[in-house]
């Protein structure tokens, strides 16, 4: 599997998970919130799959997950859930794709 296809698959899975977690919540602009969450998490998975860095995979994933989640967390002021899910998802995706060492 190529880096691009691995990243696309990881991003799709992480994006769908984010949407499923958010479905019970209510938002003034529900469609916008769900779309933004999907795209943010999709981007995290895609970037982790495509990046080539000489560092432990889990650490790369954690860094990318936090970095790409930070703008949404700042705008919404919902730091723990947004940063937590980005960090955890990035850590897992990075570890699975690039290794745990």
N, C-alpha and C positions, 0 to 999 in steps of 0.2 A: 504494500500500500504506500502511495506517495505521501510526502509531507502535506501537500495540499489536501488530498482526500482524507487523510487522518484528521487534519485540522477542521475541515468542513463537517465531518461526522461528529467530532467532539463538540464543536460549536452548536450544531443542530441539537444534539442531546442536551447540552447545558442550557441552551435557550428554551427548549421545550420544558425542561424541569423548572426553570424560573417562572414561566407562564403558568404552569400547573400550580405552583406554590402560591401565586398571586391571584388565581381565579376566585377564591372566596372573599377577597378584599374588595372594598368599594373605593372608587376614585372618581373625581369630577369628570375626567376624560379617560374612561376605562380603556378604550381602544388605543389611545396614545400611550398610556402607561404600560400596557401589555406589550405593545410593539417596541417601545423603548427598552424595556427589560429584556425582551427576546434579542434584540439587536446588540445590546451591551454584552450579554452572556455569549452570544454567537461569536462576537468579535474576540472575546477572551479565548474561547476554544480554538478559533482559527489562528490567532496570533501564536498561541503556544505550540500548535501543530507545525507552524511554518518557521518559527525562529530557530536559529542555530547558534547557541551560546555555550561556551565552555564553562559550565557550572552544573551542579546537580539539577536534574529535571524538576524536582519538586520545588526547589528554590526559584527557578525561572518561572514556573507556573504561579507560585505564590506572589512574586513580584509583579507579574503581568496582571494577575487577577486584582490585586490591590490598586495598581496604577490605573487600570481602565474602569474600576468601580468608583474611584474617588470623586470624579465630577458629579455623578448621580447622587452620591452620598452628600456632597456639599450642597447641591441644589435643593434636595428634599429634606436635609437635616436629619435623615434616618440613617445615621452612621452604622450602628451595630448590625442591623440586618443586611444592609447592602454590602458593606465592607466584609462582613463575616461570610456571606454566601460567595462573594467574589474570591476571597482568600481561600476558602475551603475548596471551591470548585477548581480554582486555578492550581492549587496544591495537588489535588487528585489527578486532574488532567495532565499536569506536568510530570507527575510521578509515573503515570501509566504510559504516556507517550515517550518520555525521555529517560526514565529510570529514577530510582530512589537513591542512588549513591551519589 
